[in-house]
Amino acid sequence: MSDLSSSTPVGEASFGDYVALFKPRVMSLVVFTAFVGLVVAPVSVHPMVAFSSILFIAIGAGASGALNMWWDADIDNVMKRTQTRPIPSGRVQPGEALQLGMWLSVISVIMLGLAANIAAAALLAFTIFFYAVVYTMWLKRWTPQNIVIGGAAGAFPPMVGWVAATGSVSLEAVLMFALIFFWTPPHFWALALFVKTDYAKAGVPMLTVTHGRKETRKQILIYSLVLAPIAVGLGFTSIGGPFYLAAAVIMNAIFILGGWKIFRRNEEVTEADEHAAERKFFKFTIFYLFLHFTALLVEKGLAAYGLGGWA
């Protein structure tokens, strides 16, 4: 982490600046997948326990986001798309973000343990540690596999939700984890294909920087092919069913097709259309994940009327 004393002059921080430290767009995905993990679990959870669990998981996610922004302030100050974040813009001091992240991390873990169970609290603590320390402080600046390994941090929330409800891990929780884990690399590599210069300028060893765009395109296709059987396989578990399976088959066919189109493209075409296919694929990956977890919720809802699942 570099000194930011020479960054943009300090302005008065607003409430929105402190909210931005939590990375609300990322946090919304964490909250949604954790909620699905909790709801589809095969146990009845008291509404207050469910609400409290999701609240503290959300706080934990926000805390790890604040710690990430604190440590990455020097990188954010260089990259065009992150220069307006609260710390590099000078509106929030690094120390404030650090204290906020640390305190909220402790509070979220303790309160989740009290609201749900110790296993869920321990898993949340590990998730925060993995994202803030293993990924942010180590992997991100050290290896082009940063997104691959570090993606585990974003894959834990549905497992945390499941454990909050059941107190243990099962095949369904592992597959939900794997779905996000193998989705993460092609999602972020697609982004890296059209913001390569930002990562190179900041010294972040993204795959596009260390191995080039051609290799990145190949890896996107490979991960697309690995992801598909995991996503479809989830449909044959106790939380899957015909609706989810149909959605998964369609979504993964589109995902693989998108990966194949990116693999076949060359730099001349890409520069000519300003990365149109890569941008389209990146946007689709967000919809892809949302739809899979929504389909799991639909199966759970249908089951209440004797229509969902395989029973």
Secondary structure, DSSP 8 states (H G I E B T S, - for coil): ----TTSS------HHHHHHTT-HHHHHHHHHHHHHHHHTSSS---HHHHHHHHHHHHHHHHHHHHHHHHHTHHHHTTSGGGTTSTTTTTSS-HHHHHHHHHHHHHHHHHHHHHHT-HHHHHHHHHHHHIIIIIIIIIIHHH-TTHHHHHHHHHHSHHHHHHHHHHSS--HHHHHHHHHHHHHHHHHHHHHHHHSHHHHHHHT---HHHHTHHHHHHHHHHHHHHHHHHHHHHHTTSTT--HHHHHHHHHHHHHHHHHHHHHHH--HHHHHHTTSHHHHHHHHHHHHHHHHHHHHHHHHHHHHTTT-SS--
